[in-house]
Amino acid sequence: MIIPTPVPVYTLCPTLEDVDRDTMLAIERCVASLAGYVDSALVTSLGWTDRHVVIELETPLGPMLMLELNPALA
């Protein structure tokens, strides 16, 4: 039987304000892409450019910056 790698758990930093649904989905997709590499992550910062959602994470491997194409532009 093949067992899939568990998706890392994540926590939003308490300083982050209300996060909308689309941003939460982007966070979940980015954290899921780390499956097999880290067990957990702390979302420390969120930002946006014209085309991307920018997600800053603190992981056991160190800080990470992830970009996801804004779904509204896809």
N, C-alpha and C positions, 0 to 999 in steps of 0.2 A: 504494500500500500504506500502510495506517495502522499506525504503530509506536507501541505504548503507551509512556507516560512511565515511565522506570525508577523502581523503588521505592528510596527513600533507604536507604543502608546505615547501620547503627547499631552502637554499641559500648556495653557496660555499663561503668559506672565501676567501677574495681577495688575500691572500698569497699563495693559492694553484695554482700550475702551470697548464698547459694544462692537462686535464684529458681525458684519452682515453675512447672509447665507452663502453668497457666491464666494466670498473670501474664505469662509470655513471650508467649503468644498475644495478650494485651491490648496489650503493647508493640508487637508486630509490626503489629497492626491500626492503632494510633495512628500509628506511623511511616509506614505505607503511605498514610495519609490526607494526608501531607505531600508526596506525589509531585507533581512539577512546581513545588514551592516551594523545597525544599532538597535538597541532594545527600547530606547526611550529618547524623547527630545523635549526641550522647552522652547516654545515659540517666544522669542524675546522682543521682536519688532516686526512691524508690517509697513509696507510702503507700496506706492504705485508709480509707474512711469506711464508714458503715453500708451505703451503696448504690453506692459508686464505687471504682474503682482509680484512684489519682492518680499520674501519671507526670510527672516533671520532666525536661525535656530542655534541653540546650545545643545550639543550632544556629548556623549562620553568620548567621542573621537576629537572633540574640539568644536569651535564655532563653525557654522555653515551658512552660506547665503544661497538661497534657491530662488530661481526666477521661473514663473509660469506665464505663458502667453495669456493675456486677458481674454477670457472666454467670449466676451462681447465682440472682440475683433476677429475671432477665429471663423 
